[in-house]
Amino acid sequence: MLLWLWLLLLGLITYWILRRGVARITRTPIWILWLVMMTPALIWSTWQLVYGENKPIPVELIIIPFIVCPCVYWLLVQLGRQNPPPTDSSTTSTSTMTSELTPKQPPPRVITPAEESQLRECFPWSIFPLQKLEHRPQAVICRGQIRSNPEVVYHTIRDKIQAQFGDRFIVVFQTDLNDKPFFALVPNPYIEKPKHITPDDPFNRPVLALSLLVITLFTTTLAGVRMADVSPEIWQSDPSWLLQGLPYALALMAILGIHESAHYLAARFYKIRTTLPYFIPVPFFLGTFGAFIQMRSPLPNRKALFDVSIAGPWAGFLATLPILIWGLAHSTVVPAPPEGVGILDFNAINPSFSLLLTLLGKFTLGAELTATNVIDLHPVAIAGYLGLIVTAFNLLPIGQLDGGHMVHAMMGQRTSMAIGQVSRFLILILAFTRQEFLFLAILLFFLPLNDEPALNDVSELDNFRDFIGLLTLGLLLMILLPFPPTLAQWLNF
């Protein structure tokens, strides 16, 4: 049952990603692309349904769909690109024939030829000598050479462009695939919008945020009641039994709420327009799929990108630690079942798959926890354990996850995309040893590797932020790496 629940969740997430991203660049039906990308998961789930967990999936049945399906997916997307864009219903065949006989007009320029000379004056020779202007349908690309500190270059040229053109453009400073710097002038989509989020903004509704919080508190309380082994018949006849689910609900929502609130406060510190934190309630399994915020304006620089990205995971982790330690101290140690346990078997968790979880388990449970025993988690410990999983997932250095933002801020977009691709395959290799990671490995291949650049995406971080970034990656490794045998002998585990 849990397998098909994960499959349903994966299918919904996949369809949402395809609908938001790929639907804008191809005319291939989304349901076909969805079916192609879901084929590996369907094959593996069917195998496990037929043969059970005792018979492992053949290696070729894992590798071949993982190679063939992305290739078919790419081909279908490209075929959709080749089709002509849909025409308006009022366009007649006569106008189509006429347009074929007349020469095509170049796309409209973002700036006029008369304004081009004004733009060239915005690039001082001593700061960023302009070498080439490229006119694109929705941008002007200004290529040149950096002759000063990138921070000085960006602010000097941005201020000059604003003095000439006002708020007409967003000024972006990036490097291309050959590490050549360029400025991009993009028409400002926020020019007609208010400077700050107002209550009328559909993404900033306090009543909606509060309603989702209350609903999520109820659904997580029901999940906590199930974890406390209170049957539905009991709490339905006596609602006071619902109080048994509150410890889990409050602990989990505190972790998720602190995580997203830290993102929110960091974004507001840099004057980035962002939504309120919203919880996602579900009436089954864990009671929630987490919480989220959405930033509604670009980040000013890589320093802001770094600070906003790590604020959530570190705040969530610091909230998780005391909750998890208290929960483990009130959990019980039981003999390990002979059939083995998974990472989501809360009644029998073997912490050895995580170095940090094992250390915390030994710290709280002491000599009771040995290699032949597992932990029956207290509901509060389950919330802390889920907080650890959420922290690890968000810190993965892939695409638009918090870890992907962080690595992008530390090393630049090009290097972060390479690290993200390597991380995908490392998680896939990990899934060969533990099938619980198979869902995660599939999901990560659906996430885009590219991350939206900051306005000033060239200026690098200071040494202190680089150190914090490396420390954060170390935290990720402590959560993901298994407990080493040599250390197990030393700790008598």
C-alpha positions in Angstrom: 0.0 0.0 0.0 2.8 2.4 0.9 4.5 1.6 -2.4 1.5 2.7 -4.4 1.1 5.8 -2.2 4.6 6.9 -3.1 3.9 6.1 -6.8 0.8 8.3 -6.7 2.8 11.1 -5.1 5.6 10.8 -7.6 3.0 10.9 -10.5 1.4 14.0 -9.2 4.7 15.8 -8.6 6.0 14.7 -12.1 2.8 16.0 -13.8 3.0 19.3 -11.9 6.7 19.8 -12.9 5.9 19.0 -16.6 2.9 21.3 -16.6 4.8 24.2 -15.2 8.0 23.9 -17.2 7.9 21.8 -20.3 4.4 22.7 -21.5 5.6 26.2 -22.4 8.3 24.9 -24.8 6.8 22.0 -26.6 3.4 21.0 -28.2 3.9 17.3 -27.4 0.9 16.3 -25.1 1.9 16.5 -21.5 0.3 13.1 -20.7 2.6 11.4 -23.2 5.7 13.0 -21.7 4.3 12.1 -18.2 3.8 8.4 -19.2 7.4 8.2 -20.7 9.0 9.6 -17.5 6.8 7.4 -15.2 7.6 4.2 -17.1 10.7 3.3 -15.0 8.8 3.7 -11.8 5.8 1.7 -13.1 8.1 -1.1 -14.2 9.9 -1.3 -10.9 6.7 -1.1 -8.9 5.1 -3.8 -10.9 8.1 -6.1 -10.4 8.0 -5.5 -6.6 4.2 -6.1 -6.6 4.6 -9.4 -8.5 7.8 -10.8 -6.9 7.8 -9.0 -3.5 10.8 -7.5 -1.8 12.7 -10.8 -1.4 13.6 -11.0 -5.1 15.7 -7.9 -6.1 15.1 -6.1 -9.4 17.6 -7.2 -12.1 20.2 -4.6 -12.8 19.4 -4.4 -16.5 15.7 -3.7 -15.7 16.9 -0.7 -13.6 19.5 0.7 -16.0 17.8 0.3 -19.4 14.6 2.2 -18.6 16.6 4.9 -16.9 18.6 5.4 -20.1 15.9 4.8 -22.7 13.1 6.8 -21.2 15.0 10.1 -20.8 16.2 9.8 -24.5 12.6 9.2 -25.7 11.5 12.1 -23.5 14.1 14.5 -25.0 13.1 13.3 -28.6 9.4 14.0 -28.0 10.1 17.4 -26.6 12.3 18.3 -29.6 9.6 17.1 -32.0 7.1 19.3 -30.3 9.5 22.3 -30.7 9.6 21.8 -34.5 5.8 22.2 -34.9 4.7 25.8 -35.8 3.2 27.8 -32.9 -0.6 27.8 -32.7 -2.3 30.6 -34.6 -5.1 32.7 -33.4 -8.6 31.6 -34.3 -9.2 34.8 -36.2 -6.2 34.2 -38.5 -7.4 33.1 -42.0 -5.6 31.0 -44.6 -5.3 34.1 -46.9 -3.3 36.0 -44.2 -1.1 33.0 -43.8 -0.4 32.8 -47.5 0.3 36.5 -47.6 2.8 36.3 -44.7 4.7 33.6 -46.6 5.1 35.9 -49.6 6.3 38.9 -47.6 9.7 39.0 -46.0 9.7 38.3 -42.3 10.1 41.3 -40.1 12.8 41.2 -37.4 11.6 40.9 -33.9 11.0 44.2 -32.1 14.0 45.6 -30.3 14.0 46.2 -26.6 15.7 49.6 -27.3 15.5 51.8 -30.3 18.6 52.7 -32.4 18.5 56.2 -30.9 18.6 54.7 -27.4 21.5 52.5 -28.2 24.0 55.3 -28.1 22.7 56.3 -24.6 23.1 52.7 -23.5 26.8 52.6 -24.7 27.5 55.6 -22.6 26.5 53.6 -19.5 29.6 51.4 -19.7 32.8 53.3 -18.6 36.0 52.2 -20.3 37.8 51.9 -16.9 35.1 49.7 -15.4 33.6 47.5 -18.1 34.5 48.4 -21.7 31.7 47.5 -24.0 32.7 45.2 -26.9 29.4 44.0 -28.4 25.7 44.5 -28.2 23.3 41.7 -29.1 19.6 42.4 -29.6 17.3 39.6 -28.5 13.5 39.6 -28.6 13.2 40.1 -24.8 16.6 41.4 -23.8 19.7 43.3 -24.8 23.0 41.5 -24.2 26.0 43.7 -23.5 29.3 41.9 -23.7 32.6 43.3 -22.4 35.5 42.9 -20.1 35.7 43.3 -16.3 38.3 45.8 -15.2 37.4 46.4 -11.6 35.8 44.6 -8.7 32.6 42.8 -10.0 30.6 44.4 -7.2 31.7 47.9 -8.2 31.2 47.0 -11.9 27.6 45.9 -11.3 26.5 48.8 -9.1 28.2 51.4 -11.3 26.6 50.3 -14.5 23.2 49.5 -13.0 23.1 53.0 -11.5 24.0 54.6 -14.9 21.4 52.5 -16.7 18.7 53.5 -14.1 19.7 57.2 -14.5 19.2 56.9 -18.3 16.2 54.6 -18.5 14.6 54.7 -15.0 12.9 51.5 -13.9 12.4 50.3 -17.4 14.9 47.4 -17.2 16.1 44.8 -14.8 19.9 44.7 -15.1 21.4 41.2 -14.8 25.1 40.6 -14.5 26.2 37.0 -15.5 28.9 34.9 -17.2 28.2 32.6 -20.1 29.3 29.0 -20.6 32.8 30.2 -21.5 33.0 32.3 -18.3 32.8 35.5 -20.3 30.9 38.3 -18.5 27.9 40.1 -19.9 25.1 42.4 -18.8 21.5 41.6 -19.8 18.8 44.3 -19.9 15.4 42.7 -19.5 12.1 44.7 -19.5 11.0 45.1 -15.9 7.9 43.0 -15.3 7.3 44.6 -11.9 7.2 48.2 -13.2 3.4 48.4 -13.0 3.2 46.5 -9.7 3.5 47.8 -6.2 6.8 47.8 -4.4 5.6 45.7 -1.5 3.2 42.8 -1.2 -0.3 44.0 -0.4 -3.1 41.9 1.2 -4.7 41.9 -2.2 -1.9 39.8 -3.6 -3.3 36.3 -4.3 0.0 34.8 -2.9 -0.1 36.8 0.3 -3.4 36.0 2.0 -3.0 35.8 5.8 -6.5 34.2 6.1 -5.5 31.5 3.7 -2.2 30.9 5.4 -3.9 30.7 8.8 -6.6 28.3 7.4 -4.0 26.0 5.9 -2.1 26.0 9.2 -5.2 25.0 11.2 -6.1 22.3 8.7 -2.6 20.9 8.7 -2.6 20.9 12.5 -5.7 18.8 12.4 -4.4 16.3 9.7 -1.1 15.9 11.5 -2.9 15.4 14.8 -4.8 12.5 13.1 -1.5 11.1 11.9 -0.1 11.4 15.4 -3.1 9.6 16.8 -2.4 6.7 14.4 1.3 6.7 15.5 0.2 6.5 19.1 -1.8 3.4 18.3 -5.2 4.9 19.0 -7.8 3.4 16.7 -10.4 5.6 14.8 -13.2 4.1 16.8 -11.8 5.2 20.1 -11.1 8.8 19.2 -14.4 9.1 17.3 -16.3 8.0 20.3 -14.2 10.2 22.7 -12.5 13.1 20.9 -10.3 13.8 23.9 -8.1 11.0 22.6 -7.1 13.4 19.8 -4.8 15.0 22.3 -2.5 12.0 22.0 -1.7 13.1 18.5 -0.8 16.7 19.4 2.9 16.1 20.4 3.7 14.7 17.0 1.7 17.4 15.2 3.2 20.4 17.1 6.7 19.0 16.9 6.5 18.4 13.1 4.8 21.7 12.4 7.3 23.6 14.5 10.2 22.2 12.5 8.5 22.9 9.1 7.3 26.3 10.2 10.7 27.4 11.5 12.3 26.2 8.3 10.1 28.3 6.0 9.9 31.2 8.4 13.7 31.5 8.3 13.5 31.6 4.5 10.8 34.2 4.7 12.7 36.5 7.2 16.0 36.2 5.3 14.2 37.1 2.0 12.5 40.1 3.7 15.9 41.2 5.1 17.1 41.6 1.5 13.8 43.3 0.5 12.8 40.4 -1.7 9.1 40.1 -2.4 7.9 36.8 -1.0 4.8 35.1 0.0 3.8 34.0 3.5 4.7 30.4 4.5 1.9 28.0 3.5 1.4 24.5 4.9 0.3 21.6 2.7 -2.2 19.4 4.5 -3.0 15.8 3.5 -5.5 13.5 5.2 -3.3 10.4 5.2 0.3 9.1 5.9 2.3 11.9 7.7 -0.6 14.4 7.7 1.3 17.0 5.6 3.6 17.3 2.6 5.5 20.2 4.2 5.3 23.9 3.7 6.6 26.4 1.1 7.1 30.1 0.3 7.5 31.6 -3.1 9.7 34.6 -3.9 8.1 37.1 -6.2 11.1 39.2 -7.2 14.7 38.4 -8.2 17.5 38.1 -5.7 20.0 41.0 -5.8 23.3 39.0 -5.6 24.9 35.6 -4.7 25.3 36.7 -1.1 21.6 37.1 -0.8 21.0 33.8 -2.6 23.3 32.0 -0.2 21.8 33.6 3.0 18.2 32.9 2.0 19.0 29.3 0.9 20.8 28.2 4.0 18.6 30.0 6.5 15.8 27.4 6.2 17.8 24.2 6.5 19.9 25.5 9.4 17.0 26.9 11.3 15.0 23.7 10.7 17.9 21.5 11.8 18.5 23.5 15.0 14.8 23.1 15.8 15.0 19.4 14.9 17.9 18.5 17.2 16.2 19.1 20.6 13.0 17.6 19.4 14.8 14.5 18.1 16.9 14.0 21.2 13.9 14.3 23.5 11.9 11.9 21.3 14.7 9.3 21.2 15.1 9.5 25.0 11.4 8.6 25.3 11.6 5.9 22.6 12.1 2.2 23.3 14.7 -0.3 22.0 13.3 -3.5 20.6 14.9 -6.6 18.9 15.4 -6.2 15.2 12.8 -8.2 13.2 14.3 -11.0 11.1 12.8 -9.7 7.8 14.7 -6.4 8.0 13.4 -2.8 8.3 13.1 0.2 6.1 13.8 3.8 6.8 10.1 4.6 7.1 9.3 1.7 9.5 8.9 4.0 12.5 8.2 1.1 14.8 11.6 -0.5 14.0 14.2 2.1 12.8 17.7 0.9 12.4 19.7 4.1 12.7 22.9 2.7 11.2 22.1 4.0 7.7 22.8 7.5 9.0 25.9 8.5 10.9 24.2 11.4 12.7 21.1 9.5 13.6 23.3 6.7 15.1 25.3 9.1 17.1 22.2 10.7 18.5 20.7 7.3 19.2 23.8 6.2 21.2 23.9 9.5 23.0 20.3 9.2 24.2 19.8 5.4 24.5 23.3 4.4 25.5 24.3 0.7 25.8 20.7 -0.4 25.1 21.1 0.3 21.4 23.2 -2.4 19.8 23.6 -3.9 16.3 20.9 -6.5 17.1 18.4 -3.9 18.2 16.2 -1.2 16.6 14.3 1.8 17.8 10.5 2.0 18.2 10.2 5.7 17.8 8.1 7.9 20.1 5.7 10.2 18.0 7.9 13.2 18.9 10.9 11.3 17.7 9.1 10.5 14.5 8.6 14.3 14.0 12.3 14.9 14.7 13.4 12.0 12.4 11.2 13.5 9.6 12.8 16.9 10.3 16.2 15.3 9.7 15.0 13.8 6.4 13.6 17.2 5.3 16.9 18.8 6.1 18.9 16.3 4.1 16.5 16.5 1.1 16.7 20.3 1.0 20.4 20.3 1.3 21.0 18.1 -1.7 23.1 20.2 -4.1 20.7 19.9 -7.0 18.9 22.5 -9.0 16.3 24.6 -7.1 16.6 22.8 -3.8 18.2 24.8 -1.0 21.5 23.0 -1.5 21.4 23.7 -5.2 21.0 27.4 -4.4 23.8 27.3 -1.9 26.3 25.6 -4.3 25.3 28.0 -7.1 26.0 31.0 -4.7 29.4 29.4 -3.7 30.7 28.2 -7.1 28.6 29.7 -9.8 25.8 28.4 -12.0 27.9 26.3 -14.4 29.8 24.4 -11.7 26.6 23.9 -9.6 24.9 22.2 -12.6 27.8 19.8 -12.9 27.7 19.0 -9.2 23.9 18.5 -9.4 24.2 16.0 -12.2 26.9 14.0 -10.2 24.7 14.1 -7.1 21.8 12.7 -9.1 23.8 9.6 -10.1 25.3 9.2 -6.6 21.7 9.0 -5.2 20.8 6.5 -7.9 23.8 4.3 -6.9 22.6 4.6 -3.3 19.2 3.4 -4.4 20.7 0.2 -5.7 21.7 -0.7 -2.1 18.6 0.6 -0.4 15.4 0.6 -2.4 13.8 3.2 -0.1 16.0 5.8 -2.0 14.5 4.7 -5.4 11.6 7.2 -5.2 14.1 10.0 -4.3 16.4 9.1 -7.1 13.6 9.2 -9.6 12.2 12.5 -8.3 15.7 14.1 -8.5 15.9 13.4 -12.2 12.7 15.3 -12.8 14.1 18.4 -11.0 15.8 20.9 -13.4 19.5 21.4 -12.8 19.6 25.1 -13.7 18.9 27.6 -11.1 17.5 31.1 -11.6 20.5 33.5 -11.5 20.8 36.5 -9.1 20.8 40.0 -10.6 24.5 40.2 -9.8 25.6 36.6 -10.5 29.3 37.3 -10.9 30.4 38.7 -7.5 31.7 35.8 -5.4 31.1 35.1 -1.7 33.4 36.0 1.2 35.5 33.4 3.0 33.2 33.2 5.9 30.2 32.2 3.8 32.3 29.7 1.9 33.2 28.1 5.2 29.6 28.0 6.3 28.7 26.4 2.9 31.4 23.7 3.4 30.1 23.1 6.9 26.6 22.7 5.6 27.7 20.1 3.1 29.4 18.3 5.9 26.1 18.3 7.8 24.5 16.7 4.7 27.1 14.0 4.6 26.7 13.2 8.3 23.0 12.6 7.7 23.3 10.6 4.5 26.4 8.5 5.1 26.0 5.2 6.9 27.6 4.5 10.2 31.2 3.2 9.5 32.1 -0.2 10.9 35.3 1.0 12.6 33.4 3.6 14.6 30.7 1.0 15.4 33.3 -1.2 17.0 34.7 1.7 19.0 31.2 2.6 20.3 30.2 -1.0 20.8 27.4 -0.8 18.3 
